[in-house]
Amino acid sequence: MEFLENLTPRKYQEEIFKTCAKKNCLVVLPTGLGKTLIALMMAIERMKEFPGEKVLFLAPTKPLAEQHLNYFKKNLPELFGSLELFTGIIPPEKRKKMWETGDIIFSTPQCIANDTKKKLYNLSEVCLLIEDEAHRCVKNYDYTFVAKNFLEKSLHPRIIGLTASPGSDPGKIKEICKNLSIEEVELRTRESDDVKEYLQELTFEKREVELSKEIIELRNMLKKIYEEYVDELKMKNFLFGPANKISLIELQKKLGNQISRNFTSPSSYFAVSLVAQAIKISHALELLETQTVAGFYKYLRKILDEAEKRKSKGVMRLTQREDFRNIFKKATSLLEKGTEHPKIEEIIRVVRDERIGKENPKIIIFTQFRETAELVSKNINKLSRINSKVFVGQAKKEGKGLSQKEQKEIIEDFSDGKTNVICATSIGEEGLDIPEVDSVIFYEPVSSAIRSIQRRGRTARLAKGKLIILITKETKDEFAYYASRSREKKMQTSIEKIKKELNGKNKEPQRKLF
């Protein structure tokens, strides 16, 4: 392809590109299989077809937008066009000038949405809009606003959505397609015939662990408190059907809305308190069953602190219970004895095994919680030839986080081999240019098809890879593991169905107007 330097597209990329050139397209391609090259080919094509018009490339975070900019810079001739990165740090007036002179603009959706709302510039001269991580294009996320604005204003509109997985819910996939005016879906998986030849073998291991007697005893005590709260909510006709964290959070929202609109009775206030404590116990159970004893203890400590600060009568009543006090004493005793969740011992064993026969193994361990990532990293750093770093998002209201600069340094150290194990939360799943790894380890399974596909897409691209999932028997882990597998199958079925629907629409003859 003209202007494409140092790169030769693969056959499936060529085929997807041909579709994108003709229609607004949602490209569903696993991590590491070259979605950005398809975007680059499309940028060249549209700018050749409409000289003087712009390309707008959106990504959900600044590091990701910057990563795409660097890829384009590396693979385009210097004189091809002016490439600009928009961030919130750049003053709006300067962004306005950059817009006027820029040819390909890389930005977060928030930046473009804010600027167009303030009429700093409009999207009439944009001939291609690329939205990366397009599974986010739902509800009132800025992706949706920018896409709508672009389709209204652009003289020559063309939209490309890129994602490793749009999820398994047919309604959500349809919503993404509607918001991006998608006319065609191009789906490839690791098993697709034209993709298989470019991928390496991915071996899979499921490592099951059993809870210790002490942890089971704590779990039973917690379940007793949880069941009391749930039974009371059911007896007072506030809760129907099975109780779980999701149904309790929904009930909490519903009661909160009723109270704010004064559609309530005095018993609703008591129900709100019961729900809040049931959710706390449900979260504590999850930490105990699937995470770490240290994380569980820290959470109990937080509940006790809330009670000491008299945050609510409900939390005070909970912490005054003798059984809750006993749970806290037993958790303290376990920590003092150095007893941890069996997964910690298992993950040390896994990393030690993965190190055998490899001079400098590259491993990513995914965990749901920061505390877990920190504890895992601390423990595996005791092994020889292992240098592990924690990779988490930016700091929220409370707790420690990493700045974007620190995140970048960790990835660079990992690429250079100074660090060989990254313990990451969900920040490591999406988009970031993390190099090829030998093994991906899930500390716990995730029920989301999107997250599961993104996590394992970090390995078996250029060399053989391994996926290892830790599962605690008879816990939420087992449900999450089977749920994600089922949702992935459902995703493929849903996309194929939507593809047929879109093809049917495209083939419908135009009705004559009499």
C-alpha positions in Angstrom: 0.0 0.0 0.0 1.3 3.5 -0.9 2.8 5.4 2.1 2.8 2.3 4.2 6.4 2.0 5.4 8.1 -1.1 7.0 4.8 -3.0 7.3 3.2 -5.8 5.2 -0.5 -6.4 6.1 -1.6 -9.9 6.8 -4.3 -11.5 4.6 -7.1 -11.1 7.2 -6.0 -7.4 7.7 -6.3 -6.8 4.0 -9.8 -8.4 3.9 -11.0 -6.4 7.0 -9.6 -3.2 5.4 -11.6 -3.8 2.2 -14.8 -4.0 4.2 -13.8 -0.9 6.2 -13.1 1.1 3.0 -16.7 0.5 1.8 -18.8 0.6 5.0 -18.9 1.7 8.6 -17.4 -1.3 10.3 -17.0 -2.8 13.8 -13.7 -4.7 13.9 -13.6 -7.5 16.5 -10.1 -8.8 16.7 -8.2 -10.3 19.7 -5.5 -8.2 21.4 -2.2 -8.2 19.5 -3.6 -9.1 16.1 -3.1 -5.7 14.5 -6.2 -3.6 14.8 -4.1 -0.4 14.7 -2.6 -1.4 11.3 -6.1 -1.6 9.8 -6.8 1.9 11.3 -3.5 3.2 9.7 -4.4 1.7 6.3 -7.9 3.3 6.5 -6.3 6.7 7.5 -4.1 6.6 4.4 -7.0 5.5 2.2 -9.4 8.2 3.3 -6.8 11.0 3.2 -5.9 10.0 -0.4 -9.6 10.0 -1.3 -10.4 13.3 0.4 -7.3 15.5 0.3 -7.2 18.2 3.0 -9.7 16.4 5.2 -8.8 15.1 8.7 -8.7 11.7 10.5 -9.8 11.6 14.2 -8.5 8.7 16.3 -10.1 8.3 19.7 -8.9 6.1 22.6 -10.4 6.0 26.2 -7.1 7.1 27.9 -4.3 9.5 27.2 -1.5 6.7 27.3 -3.5 4.7 24.7 -4.1 7.7 22.5 -0.3 8.5 22.7 0.5 4.9 21.9 -1.5 5.1 18.7 0.1 8.4 17.8 3.6 6.8 18.2 2.6 3.8 16.0 1.4 6.1 13.2 4.6 8.3 13.5 6.8 5.2 13.3 5.0 3.8 10.2 4.1 6.9 8.2 6.5 9.0 6.1 7.4 12.3 7.9 5.8 14.4 5.2 2.5 12.5 5.1 0.7 14.8 7.4 0.7 16.6 10.7 0.0 14.3 13.7 -1.4 15.9 16.9 -2.1 14.6 20.4 -5.0 16.4 22.2 -5.0 16.2 26.1 -6.9 18.1 28.8 -3.6 19.7 29.8 -3.4 21.7 26.5 -5.4 25.0 26.8 -8.6 25.0 24.6 -7.3 27.9 22.5 -4.2 26.0 21.7 -6.2 22.9 20.8 -8.3 25.1 18.5 -5.1 26.1 16.6 -3.8 22.6 16.5 -7.1 21.4 15.1 -6.8 23.9 12.2 -3.3 22.7 11.2 -3.5 19.0 12.2 -4.2 16.2 9.7 -4.5 13.2 12.1 -5.7 14.0 15.6 -5.4 11.5 18.5 -7.5 12.3 21.5 -9.6 11.0 24.4 -13.4 11.3 23.6 -13.9 13.7 26.5 -11.5 16.3 24.9 -13.3 16.3 21.6 -16.8 16.2 23.1 -16.0 19.2 25.3 -14.4 21.2 22.5 -17.3 20.6 20.0 -19.9 21.5 22.7 -18.1 24.8 23.2 -17.9 25.2 19.3 -14.1 25.5 19.3 -14.2 23.7 16.0 -16.6 21.3 14.2 -16.2 17.8 12.7 -17.3 18.8 9.1 -13.8 18.2 7.6 -13.2 14.9 9.3 -13.5 12.0 6.8 -12.7 9.1 9.2 -13.5 8.6 12.8 -11.8 5.7 14.6 -13.0 4.7 18.0 -10.7 2.2 19.9 -12.1 0.0 22.6 -15.5 0.5 20.9 -17.2 -1.7 23.5 -17.4 1.5 25.5 -19.7 3.2 22.9 -22.8 2.7 25.0 -25.2 4.9 26.9 -24.0 8.5 27.5 -20.2 7.8 27.2 -18.6 10.6 25.2 -17.8 8.1 22.3 -21.6 8.1 21.6 -21.8 11.9 21.6 -18.8 12.3 19.3 -20.0 9.6 16.8 -23.5 11.3 16.6 -21.9 14.7 16.1 -19.5 13.4 13.5 -22.3 11.7 11.5 -24.4 14.9 11.5 -21.5 17.3 10.6 -19.0 15.4 8.4 -19.2 15.9 4.6 -17.7 12.4 4.0 -18.4 10.3 7.1 -16.8 6.9 7.7 -16.6 5.2 11.1 -14.4 2.3 12.3 -14.9 0.8 15.8 -12.1 -1.4 17.1 -12.4 -3.9 20.0 -11.1 -7.2 21.2 -14.6 -8.1 22.4 -17.9 -6.1 22.4 -19.3 -8.4 25.2 -21.9 -11.2 25.1 -25.1 -9.2 25.5 -26.9 -9.0 22.1 -28.7 -5.8 23.2 -25.3 -4.1 24.1 -23.7 -5.2 20.8 -26.7 -3.8 18.9 -26.5 -0.6 20.9 -22.8 -0.2 19.9 -23.6 -0.8 16.3 -26.5 1.7 16.4 -24.4 4.4 18.1 -21.6 4.0 15.5 -24.0 3.5 12.5 -22.3 0.2 11.8 -23.1 -1.4 8.5 -20.8 -4.5 8.8 -19.1 -6.5 11.5 -15.7 -8.1 10.9 -15.1 -10.8 13.6 -12.0 -12.9 14.0 -11.1 -15.2 16.9 -8.0 -17.2 17.7 -9.7 -20.1 15.9 -10.5 -18.2 12.7 -8.9 -20.0 9.7 -7.2 -16.9 8.3 -5.8 -15.9 11.8 -4.7 -19.3 13.1 -1.5 -19.4 11.1 -0.2 -16.2 12.7 -0.7 -17.3 16.2 1.4 -19.5 18.5 0.1 -22.4 20.6 -1.7 -21.4 23.8 -1.7 -24.0 26.5 -4.2 -23.8 29.3 -4.1 -24.9 33.0 -6.8 -24.7 35.6 -5.3 -24.8 39.1 -7.9 -25.5 41.8 -7.3 -24.8 45.5 -9.2 -25.8 48.6 -9.9 -23.5 51.5 -8.3 -24.4 54.8 -10.5 -25.5 57.8 -9.9 -22.1 59.5 -11.0 -20.1 56.5 -14.1 -22.4 56.1 -15.0 -21.8 59.7 -14.8 -18.0 59.2 -16.8 -18.3 56.0 -19.6 -20.2 57.8 -19.7 -17.5 60.6 -20.0 -14.8 57.9 -22.7 -16.7 56.0 -24.8 -16.9 59.2 -24.8 -13.1 59.6 -25.5 -12.6 55.9 -28.4 -15.0 55.9 -30.0 -13.2 58.9 -29.9 -9.9 57.0 -31.3 -11.5 53.8 -34.1 -13.4 55.7 -35.2 -10.2 57.4 -35.4 -8.3 54.1 -37.4 -11.2 52.6 -39.8 -11.4 55.6 -40.5 -7.6 55.3 -41.2 -8.1 51.6 -38.3 -5.9 50.4 -36.4 -8.7 48.7 -37.7 -11.5 46.4 -35.9 -14.3 44.7 -32.3 -15.3 45.2 -30.0 -12.9 47.1 -26.6 -12.0 45.7 -24.4 -8.9 45.6 -26.0 -7.6 42.4 -29.6 -8.0 43.6 -28.7 -6.3 46.9 -27.1 -3.4 45.1 -30.2 -3.0 42.8 -32.4 -3.0 45.9 -30.2 -0.4 47.5 -30.6 1.9 44.5 -34.4 1.3 44.4 -34.8 2.1 48.1 -32.5 5.2 47.7 -34.7 6.5 44.9 -37.9 6.0 46.8 -36.5 7.8 49.9 -35.2 10.7 47.8 -38.7 11.1 46.2 -40.5 10.6 49.6 -42.3 7.4 48.2 -41.5 5.5 51.3 -42.5 4.2 54.7 -40.5 4.2 57.9 -39.6 0.6 57.5 -37.7 1.5 54.2 -35.1 3.3 56.3 -34.5 0.2 58.3 -34.3 -1.9 55.0 -31.7 0.5 53.6 -29.5 -0.2 56.7 -30.0 -4.0 56.4 -29.1 -3.9 52.7 -26.0 -1.8 53.3 -24.7 -4.3 56.0 -25.6 -7.4 53.8 -23.6 -5.9 50.9 -20.6 -5.4 53.3 -20.8 -9.0 54.5 -21.1 -10.2 50.9 -18.0 -8.3 49.9 -16.1 -9.6 53.0 -17.1 -13.2 51.9 -15.8 -12.6 48.4 -12.4 -11.3 49.8 -12.1 -14.3 52.2 -13.1 -16.9 49.6 -11.3 -15.7 46.5 -8.6 -13.1 47.5 -6.4 -12.9 50.6 -6.7 -13.1 54.4 -4.8 -9.8 54.6 -7.3 -8.1 52.3 -10.2 -9.6 54.3 -8.7 -8.4 57.6 -8.1 -4.9 56.2 -11.8 -4.7 55.1 -13.0 -5.8 58.6 -10.8 -3.2 60.1 -12.4 -0.6 57.8 -15.9 -1.6 58.9 -14.8 -1.3 62.6 -13.3 2.2 61.9 -16.6 3.3 60.3 -18.4 2.1 63.5 -16.0 4.0 65.7 -16.6 7.2 63.7 -20.4 6.5 64.2 -21.0 6.5 60.4 -24.3 4.7 60.7 -26.4 2.9 63.2 -26.4 -0.2 61.0 -22.6 -0.5 60.9 -22.5 0.1 64.7 -25.0 -2.7 65.3 -23.1 -5.0 63.0 -19.7 -4.5 64.8 -21.4 -4.9 68.2 -22.5 -8.4 67.4 -20.5 -11.0 69.3 -20.1 -13.2 66.2 -18.7 -10.3 64.2 -16.2 -9.6 67.0 -15.2 -13.3 67.0 -14.7 -13.2 63.2 -12.3 -10.3 63.6 -10.4 -12.0 66.4 -10.0 -15.2 64.3 -8.9 -13.2 61.2 -6.3 -11.4 63.4 -5.1 -14.7 64.8 -4.7 -16.1 61.3 -2.6 -13.2 60.2 -0.4 -13.3 63.3 0.3 -17.0 62.5 1.2 -16.1 58.9 -1.7 -18.1 57.5 -2.8 -16.9 54.1 -5.3 -17.9 51.4 -4.1 -21.1 49.6 -3.9 -19.2 46.3 -0.9 -17.3 47.6 1.0 -20.5 48.1 -0.2 -21.8 44.7 0.8 -18.6 42.8 4.3 -18.8 44.3 4.5 -22.4 43.1 3.2 -21.4 39.6 5.8 -18.6 39.2 8.6 -20.9 40.4 7.5 -23.5 37.9 7.2 -21.0 35.0 10.8 -19.8 35.8 12.2 -23.3 35.1 14.1 -23.5 31.9 13.7 -19.8 31.1 16.5 -17.3 31.6 14.2 -14.3 32.0 10.5 -15.4 32.0 7.9 -12.7 31.3 4.7 -13.1 33.3 1.6 -11.1 33.9 -0.6 -11.9 36.9 -4.0 -10.3 36.8 -5.9 -9.7 40.0 -9.2 -7.9 40.8 -8.0 -5.9 43.8 -4.9 -3.7 44.4 -4.3 -5.2 47.8 -4.1 -8.7 46.2 -1.7 -7.4 43.5 0.6 -5.9 46.2 0.6 -9.0 48.4 1.2 -11.3 45.4 4.1 -9.1 44.2 5.6 -9.0 47.6 5.6 -12.8 48.0 6.9 -13.7 44.6 9.7 -11.2 44.9 11.2 -13.5 47.5 11.9 -16.0 44.7 15.3 -15.8 43.1 15.5 -14.3 39.5 12.1 -12.7 40.0 11.7 -9.0 39.9 8.0 -8.1 40.2 6.2 -4.7 40.0 2.6 -3.8 40.8 0.8 -2.2 37.9 -2.4 -0.4 39.0 -4.5 2.6 37.9 -4.2 6.2 39.0 -5.1 7.0 42.6 -8.8 7.6 43.3 -10.1 9.4 46.4 -8.4 7.0 48.7 -5.6 4.6 48.4 -2.3 4.6 46.4 -2.1 4.7 42.7 0.3 5.2 39.9 0.7 8.3 37.7 0.7 7.8 34.0 4.4 8.5 34.0 5.0 5.7 36.6 2.8 3.3 34.6 4.9 4.1 31.5 8.2 3.4 33.4 6.9 0.0 34.6 6.0 -1.0 31.0 9.4 0.2 29.7 11.2 -1.8 32.5 9.1 -4.9 31.6 10.0 -4.5 27.9 13.7 -4.1 28.7 13.7 -7.1 31.0 14.5 -5.2 34.2 11.1 -6.4 35.6 9.9 -9.8 34.6 6.6 -10.1 36.4 3.8 -7.6 36.4 1.0 -7.9 39.0 -1.8 -5.9 37.4 -5.4 -4.9 38.1 -7.8 -4.2 35.2 -5.6 -1.3 34.0 -3.4 -4.0 32.4 -6.3 -5.5 30.4 -7.2 -2.7 28.0 -5.1 -1.6 25.1 -1.8 -0.6 26.7 1.3 -1.7 24.7 2.5 -4.4 27.1 5.0 -6.6 25.3 4.5 -10.3 24.5 4.6 -12.5 27.7 5.3 -16.2 28.3 2.5 -16.7 30.7 -0.7 -15.0 31.8 -2.0 -15.9 35.2 -5.5 -15.1 36.5 -5.5 -14.9 40.3 -9.2 -15.3 39.9 -11.5 -16.0 36.9 -13.5 -13.0 35.6 -17.1 -13.6 34.5 -16.8 -10.8 31.8 -16.1 -12.1 28.3 -14.5 -8.8 27.4 -12.1 -8.8 30.3 -11.2 -12.5 29.9 -10.4 -12.1 26.1 -8.3 -9.0 26.8 -6.3 -10.6 29.6 -5.3 -13.7 27.8 -4.6 -11.8 24.6 -1.3 -10.8 26.2 0.3 -14.1 25.3 0.8 -16.7 22.5 1.2 -14.1 19.8 4.8 -14.3 18.7 5.9 -17.3 20.8 4.2 -20.2 22.6 2.2 -19.0 25.6 0.4 -20.3 28.6 -2.8 -19.3 30.4 -3.2 -20.4 34.1 -6.3 -19.7 36.1 -6.5 -20.1 39.8 -9.9 -21.2 41.1 -11.0 -21.7 44.7 -13.3 -24.7 44.9 -16.9 -24.2 45.9 -16.8 -20.4 45.7 -17.8 -17.6 43.3 -14.6 -18.4 41.3 -16.3 -21.5 39.9 -19.3 -19.6 38.7 -17.1 -16.8 37.2 -15.0 -19.4 35.3 -18.0 -21.1 33.6 -19.8 -17.8 33.1 -17.0 -16.2 31.0 -16.7 -19.4 28.8 -20.4 -19.4 28.2 -20.4 -15.6 27.5 -17.6 -15.9 24.9 -19.6 -18.5 23.0 -22.7 -16.3 23.3 -20.7 -13.3 22.0 -19.7 -15.1 18.8 -23.3 -16.4 18.2 -24.7 -12.8 18.9 -22.2 -11.2 16.5 -22.9 -13.7 13.7 -26.7 -13.1 14.2 -26.2 -9.3 14.1 -24.0 -9.6 11.0 -26.8 -11.4 9.2 -29.3 -8.7 10.3 -27.0 -6.0 9.0 -26.4 -7.8 5.7 -30.2 -8.2 5.4 -30.7 -4.4 5.9 -27.9 -3.6 3.4 -29.5 -5.9 0.7 -33.0 -4.5 1.2 -34.0 -2.7 -2.1 -34.7 1.0 -1.7 -38.4 1.7 -1.8 -39.6 3.9 -4.6 -41.3 7.1 -3.6 -44.5 7.7 -5.6 
